[in-house]
Amino acid sequence: MGRLLFAKNNCNLVNFQLSNIRSFSMYKIYSDFDETISVRDVGSQILALFGSQIAFDIWKDFDAGSKNAAECLQIACESVSGFSQKALNEIVEDQKLKPGFCEFVNDCKSKGIDFRIASDGFSCYIRAILEKNELSHIPFWTNSIEIENDGTLSYEFPNQREGCDRCASCKCAALLTTSDDSDTIVYIGDGYSDWCPAMMADVVFACRDLKRQCTELGIPHHPFDDFFEVQSILQNYLRDRPKYRREQAHRRRKELIMME
């Protein structure tokens, strides 16, 4: 009888754990990379070292509405010369990740939560930084920008969306194409290219410019400084609201799907 009771209790525990995993798997977490995961803006660092002034001045045309993000980033990439794999390796070696990021990723993995990077940066340095930190298993959605043998950058924008001028690599498209209608979407970001996905996320973690934009636009958000804070707050959602939905965000996702 004791063995049967133990087996029954053990079975109930397994079922409870499986039930939690199924609930957790409904969470889809997306994060910006530069100055959200990394401490520094690595793309801007590369352009400052190996590009010309036009790589930064061209964004005045973006602010004026005469060029979209992909056009500006193309011109910025074309200004680069003298870049090399060795130079990239040196830059990558100096990069630090926000405190708690590795622990956060491991926690997501242990809970069966899908975590992805949605960035408007360069594939070459995102890949290298993830590999350096033994995080190459993380999927990332970004511009295909790579180092050529002659020290220039090649560029392609496979994630550009016709209806989006704000990003060369549309972050909203990343969310829409890798999640289901029933998922709880979490977005983590810091800047100008993050407010669009923040509008369609159920849970938003914001720092720097995104925090200000969320306040101005009335988007509910959690300010954060590091990923230990993100992990702590997220635990409350997983425990108390495992199927959380923000109705405004859900409507925004449906609107974007209908527009495509």
C-alpha positions as CSV (number, residue, x, y, z in Angstrom):
1,M,0.0,0.0,0.0
2,G,2.9,2.3,0.9
3,R,4.5,1.7,-2.5
4,L,1.2,2.4,-4.3
5,L,0.7,5.6,-2.4
6,F,4.3,6.7,-3.2
7,A,3.8,5.8,-6.9
8,K,0.5,7.8,-7.0
9,N,2.1,10.8,-5.3
10,N,5.1,10.7,-7.6
11,C,2.8,10.5,-10.6
12,N,0.9,13.5,-9.4
13,L,4.2,15.4,-9.0
14,V,5.2,14.5,-12.5
15,N,1.8,15.6,-13.9
16,F,2.1,18.9,-12.0
17,Q,5.6,19.5,-13.4
18,L,4.5,18.6,-16.9
19,S,1.5,20.9,-16.6
20,N,3.8,23.7,-15.5
21,I,6.1,23.1,-18.5
22,R,3.2,23.2,-20.9
23,S,2.1,26.5,-19.3
24,F,5.6,27.9,-19.4
25,S,6.1,26.9,-23.0
26,M,3.3,29.3,-23.9
27,Y,5.6,32.1,-23.0
28,K,7.8,33.4,-25.9
29,I,10.5,35.8,-24.8
30,Y,12.3,38.2,-27.2
31,S,15.1,40.6,-26.5
32,D,17.0,43.3,-28.3
33,F,20.8,42.9,-28.3
34,D,22.8,46.1,-28.3
35,E,22.7,47.8,-24.9
36,T,20.0,45.4,-23.7
37,I,22.0,42.1,-23.7
38,S,25.4,43.7,-24.4
39,V,26.5,46.6,-22.2
40,R,27.7,48.6,-25.3
41,D,26.3,49.3,-28.7
42,V,28.6,47.0,-30.7
43,G,27.4,48.1,-34.1
44,S,28.0,51.7,-33.4
45,Q,31.5,50.8,-32.0
46,I,32.4,49.1,-35.3
47,L,31.1,52.0,-37.4
48,A,33.0,54.5,-35.2
49,L,36.3,52.6,-35.7
50,F,36.1,51.6,-39.3
51,G,33.4,53.7,-40.9
52,S,33.3,57.3,-42.0
53,Q,31.2,60.2,-40.5
54,I,28.5,59.5,-43.0
55,A,27.7,56.3,-41.1
56,F,26.2,58.5,-38.4
57,D,25.2,61.6,-40.3
58,I,22.9,59.6,-42.6
59,W,20.5,59.0,-39.8
60,K,19.4,62.7,-40.1
61,D,17.7,61.6,-43.3
62,F,16.0,58.8,-41.3
63,D,14.8,61.4,-38.7
64,A,13.5,63.6,-41.6
65,G,11.6,60.7,-43.1
66,S,13.5,60.8,-46.5
67,K,15.2,57.4,-46.0
68,N,14.2,54.2,-44.2
69,A,16.3,52.3,-41.7
70,A,17.6,49.8,-44.3
71,E,18.7,52.5,-46.7
72,C,20.6,54.3,-43.9
73,L,22.2,51.1,-42.6
74,Q,23.3,50.2,-46.2
75,I,25.0,53.6,-46.6
76,A,26.6,53.1,-43.1
77,C,28.0,49.7,-44.1
78,E,29.3,51.0,-47.4
79,S,31.4,53.5,-45.4
80,V,33.4,50.7,-43.7
81,S,36.9,49.9,-44.7
82,G,39.9,48.2,-43.1
83,F,37.8,45.9,-41.0
84,S,38.9,42.3,-40.4
85,Q,38.1,39.1,-38.5
86,K,41.0,39.9,-36.2
87,A,39.6,43.3,-35.4
88,L,36.2,41.8,-34.8
89,N,37.7,39.2,-32.4
90,E,39.4,42.0,-30.4
91,I,36.1,44.0,-30.2
92,V,34.2,40.9,-29.2
93,E,36.8,40.1,-26.5
94,D,36.1,43.4,-24.8
95,Q,32.3,43.1,-24.8
96,K,30.5,42.4,-21.5
97,L,26.9,41.1,-21.2
98,K,24.4,42.6,-18.8
99,P,24.6,41.0,-15.3
100,G,22.3,37.9,-15.0
101,F,21.9,37.3,-18.7
102,C,23.5,33.9,-18.8
103,E,21.6,32.8,-15.7
104,F,18.3,34.1,-17.3
105,V,18.9,32.1,-20.5
106,N,19.6,29.0,-18.5
107,D,16.5,29.5,-16.4
108,C,14.4,29.9,-19.6
109,K,15.9,26.7,-21.0
110,S,15.2,24.7,-17.8
111,K,11.5,25.8,-17.9
112,G,11.0,25.1,-21.6
113,I,10.6,28.7,-22.5
114,D,11.5,29.8,-26.0
115,F,14.0,32.7,-25.9
116,R,15.1,34.6,-29.0
117,I,17.1,37.7,-29.9
118,A,15.4,40.2,-32.2
119,S,18.0,42.8,-33.2
120,D,18.6,45.5,-35.9
121,G,22.3,44.9,-35.6
122,F,25.0,42.9,-37.4
123,S,25.0,39.1,-37.7
124,C,28.8,39.0,-37.5
125,Y,29.2,40.3,-34.0
126,I,26.0,38.9,-32.5
127,R,27.1,35.4,-33.6
128,A,30.6,35.9,-32.3
129,I,29.6,37.3,-28.9
130,L,27.1,34.4,-28.4
131,E,29.8,31.9,-29.3
132,K,32.3,33.5,-26.9
133,N,29.8,33.1,-24.1
134,E,28.8,29.5,-25.0
135,L,25.3,30.8,-26.0
136,S,25.3,29.8,-29.7
137,H,22.1,27.8,-29.2
138,I,20.1,31.1,-28.9
139,P,18.2,31.8,-32.2
140,F,18.8,35.4,-33.4
141,W,16.9,37.5,-35.9
142,T,19.0,40.3,-37.4
143,N,20.5,41.8,-40.5
144,S,22.9,39.6,-42.5
145,I,26.0,41.8,-42.3
146,E,29.4,40.0,-42.6
147,I,33.1,40.9,-43.0
148,E,34.5,40.6,-46.5
149,N,38.1,39.7,-47.3
150,D,38.8,43.2,-48.6
151,G,37.9,44.7,-45.2
152,T,34.4,45.9,-46.2
153,L,31.0,44.7,-45.0
154,S,28.5,42.8,-47.1
155,Y,24.9,43.4,-46.2
156,E,21.5,41.9,-46.8
157,F,18.2,42.6,-45.1
158,P,16.2,39.4,-45.2
159,N,14.0,40.4,-42.4
160,Q,12.9,43.8,-43.8
161,R,9.1,44.2,-43.9
162,E,7.5,46.4,-46.5
163,G,5.2,48.2,-44.0
164,C,8.1,48.9,-41.5
165,D,10.5,51.8,-42.1
166,R,11.8,51.9,-38.5
167,C,14.0,48.8,-38.6
168,A,16.1,47.1,-41.4
169,S,15.3,43.9,-39.5
170,C,11.7,44.1,-38.5
171,K,11.3,43.0,-34.9
172,C,7.5,42.9,-35.1
173,A,7.9,40.3,-37.9
174,A,10.1,38.3,-35.6
175,L,7.4,38.1,-33.0
176,L,4.6,37.4,-35.4
177,T,6.3,34.6,-37.4
178,T,7.6,32.7,-34.3
179,S,4.7,32.8,-32.0
180,D,1.1,31.6,-31.9
181,D,-2.1,33.5,-31.1
182,S,-2.4,31.9,-27.7
183,D,1.2,32.7,-26.6
184,T,2.2,35.2,-23.9
185,I,4.8,37.4,-25.6
186,V,7.5,39.0,-23.5
187,Y,9.7,41.7,-24.9
188,I,12.9,43.2,-23.5
189,G,14.5,46.3,-25.0
190,D,16.1,49.7,-24.6
191,G,15.7,52.0,-27.6
192,Y,14.1,53.5,-30.7
193,S,13.7,50.2,-32.6
194,D,12.0,48.5,-29.6
195,W,8.7,50.5,-29.1
196,C,7.0,48.8,-32.1
197,P,7.4,45.2,-30.6
198,A,6.7,46.6,-27.2
199,M,3.3,47.7,-28.4
200,M,2.4,44.1,-29.3
201,A,4.0,42.4,-26.3
202,D,2.0,41.2,-23.3
203,V,4.8,41.8,-20.9
204,V,7.4,44.5,-21.5
205,F,10.8,45.1,-19.8
206,A,12.2,48.5,-20.7
207,C,15.3,50.5,-19.9
208,R,16.8,53.8,-21.2
209,D,14.9,55.3,-24.2
210,L,12.3,52.5,-24.4
211,K,11.3,53.2,-20.8
212,R,10.7,56.8,-21.6
213,Q,8.7,55.9,-24.8
214,C,6.6,53.4,-22.9
215,T,5.7,56.0,-20.4
216,E,4.8,58.5,-23.1
217,L,2.7,56.0,-25.0
218,G,1.0,54.5,-22.0
219,I,2.5,51.0,-22.5
220,P,2.6,49.0,-19.2
221,H,6.2,48.1,-18.6
222,H,8.7,46.9,-16.0
223,P,11.9,49.1,-15.7
224,F,15.0,47.0,-15.3
225,D,18.8,47.4,-15.0
226,D,19.9,43.8,-15.3
227,F,18.5,40.3,-16.1
228,F,18.4,39.3,-12.5
229,E,15.5,41.8,-12.2
230,V,13.9,40.5,-15.3
231,Q,14.1,36.9,-14.1
232,S,12.7,37.8,-10.7
233,I,9.7,39.6,-12.1
234,L,9.0,37.0,-14.7
235,Q,8.9,34.3,-12.0
236,N,5.8,36.1,-10.6
237,Y,4.1,35.9,-14.0
238,L,4.9,32.2,-14.3
239,R,3.6,31.5,-10.9
240,D,0.5,33.8,-10.8
241,R,-0.4,34.4,-14.4
242,P,0.9,31.6,-16.6
243,K,-1.5,32.5,-19.4
244,Y,-1.3,36.3,-19.2
245,R,-2.6,38.4,-22.1
246,R,-2.6,42.1,-22.5
247,E,-5.7,42.8,-24.7
248,Q,-4.2,46.0,-26.3
249,A,-1.2,44.0,-27.3
250,H,-3.3,41.1,-28.7
251,R,-5.3,43.6,-30.8
252,R,-2.2,45.2,-32.1
253,R,-0.8,41.8,-33.2
254,K,-4.1,41.0,-35.0
255,E,-4.0,44.5,-36.7
256,L,-0.5,43.8,-38.1
257,I,-1.5,40.4,-39.4
258,M,-4.4,41.8,-41.2
259,M,-2.3,44.6,-42.7
260,E,0.1,42.0,-44.3
